[in-house]
């Protein structure tokens, strides 16, 4: 969509290098707002993909009474691999900014379990899934990490 000044608005987050080439980083609608900090889901996903057991990951915002939303990661492990929620959280802690660390990890059993629209994961379905799960359990606040505890 072009605005009145001729700028094209694609809904993508890109960066330009000194030569003017654009590099895609993420979708703007996939940006989380964690306690006032912008968190690109793609950055968290990219980091989690460095874990040797992780095959596919999608990060969405989970509702939180204090931070408004916090990262939640849906993860499919590589065949024959094992990892726990705590292991993946600890993989992130101290290596990426604490506000980017997923507070919830949910495992997806296999390719047929992802909510898909053609070739894309429907992240809004995952957001609804984690929100409904937390609401059903009466959880309004995410687990706290020491450096994020409110004073």
C-alpha positions in Angstrom: 0.0 0.0 0.0 1.4 3.4 -0.9 0.8 6.4 1.3 0.1 10.0 0.2 3.9 10.7 0.2 4.7 7.7 -2.1 6.1 5.4 0.6 5.2 1.7 0.3 3.9 0.0 3.4 4.3 -3.7 3.2 3.9 -4.7 6.8 7.5 -6.0 6.8 10.3 -5.0 9.1 13.4 -4.5 6.9 16.9 -2.8 7.2 18.8 -1.1 4.5 22.6 -1.5 4.1 24.8 1.4 3.0 24.3 0.3 -0.7 20.5 0.6 -0.3 19.8 -3.2 -0.3 17.0 -4.2 1.9 17.1 -7.3 4.2 13.8 -8.7 5.5 13.8 -9.1 9.3 10.3 -9.9 10.3 6.6 -9.0 9.9 5.5 -6.0 11.9 2.4 -7.8 13.1 4.8 -10.4 14.6 6.3 -7.7 16.8 5.7 -8.3 20.5 5.5 -5.5 23.1 7.0 -6.8 26.3 6.9 -4.3 29.1 7.3 -1.5 26.6 10.2 -3.2 24.7 9.7 -4.2 21.0 10.6 -7.9 20.5 10.7 -9.3 17.0 9.4 -12.8 17.0 11.8 -13.7 14.2 14.8 -12.8 16.4 13.7 -15.2 19.2 12.9 -17.9 16.7 16.3 -17.5 15.1 18.0 -17.9 18.4 16.0 -21.0 19.4 16.8 -22.6 16.1 20.5 -22.7 17.2 19.5 -25.3 19.8 20.5 -28.7 18.5 17.1 -30.3 19.2 14.9 -27.6 17.7 13.5 -28.1 14.2 10.7 -25.6 13.8 9.7 -22.7 16.1 7.1 -20.0 16.1 7.0 -17.3 18.8 3.9 -15.4 19.7 2.8 -13.1 22.5 1.1 -14.6 25.5 -1.0 -12.3 27.7 0.6 -11.0 31.0 -0.9 -8.8 33.7 2.3 -6.9 34.3 4.2 -6.8 31.0 1.0 -6.8 28.7 2.5 -9.7 26.8 5.5 -12.0 27.0 7.1 -14.4 24.5 5.7 -17.9 24.1 7.4 -20.4 21.8 5.8 -23.3 20.0 8.5 -25.8 19.2 8.8 -28.9 17.1 11.8 -31.0 17.9 14.0 -32.8 15.4 13.1 -36.5 15.0 14.8 -38.5 17.8 15.7 -35.3 19.8 14.6 -34.4 23.3 14.4 -31.1 25.2 12.4 -29.8 28.0 10.7 -26.4 28.5 13.3 -25.5 31.2 16.2 -26.6 29.0 15.1 -24.3 26.1 14.5 -21.4 28.5 17.9 -21.9 30.1 19.4 -22.0 26.6 18.2 -18.5 26.1 18.9 -17.0 29.5 22.1 -14.9 29.6 22.5 -15.1 25.9 19.6 -13.0 24.6 18.0 -10.1 26.4 15.9 -11.4 29.3 12.7 -9.7 28.0 13.1 -11.7 24.8 13.4 -15.1 26.6 10.2 -17.2 26.1 8.2 -17.6 29.4 6.3 -20.5 28.0 7.4 -23.3 25.7 4.8 -25.6 24.1 5.8 -28.6 22.1 4.2 -29.5 18.7 4.3 -33.2 18.0 4.8 -33.1 14.3 4.2 -31.3 11.0 0.5 -32.1 10.9 -0.1 -30.4 14.3 0.8 -26.9 13.2 -2.1 -24.6 12.3 -1.3 -23.8 8.6 -2.6 -21.5 5.9 -1.0 -22.9 2.8 2.7 -22.8 3.6 2.6 -20.4 6.6 2.0 -21.0 10.3 -1.1 -19.2 11.4 0.4 -17.4 14.4 -2.9 -15.9 15.5 -4.2 -19.5 16.2 -1.1 -20.1 18.4 -1.7 -16.8 20.2 -5.3 -17.8 20.9 -4.2 -21.3 22.0 -1.8 -20.0 24.6 -4.2 -17.3 25.8 -7.0 -19.9 26.2 -4.7 -22.3 28.0 -3.5 -19.6 30.5 -7.0 -18.3 31.1 -8.3 -21.9 31.7 -5.6 -22.4 34.3 -6.2 -19.0 35.9 -2.7 -17.8 35.0 -2.5 -14.0 34.6 1.3 -13.5 35.2 4.2 -15.2 33.5 7.0 -16.9 35.5 9.5 -14.3 36.6 13.2 -14.4 35.9 15.4 -12.7 38.6 16.3 -9.7 36.4 12.7 -9.0 35.4 11.0 -9.0 38.8 9.1 -5.8 39.4 10.5 -3.7 42.2 
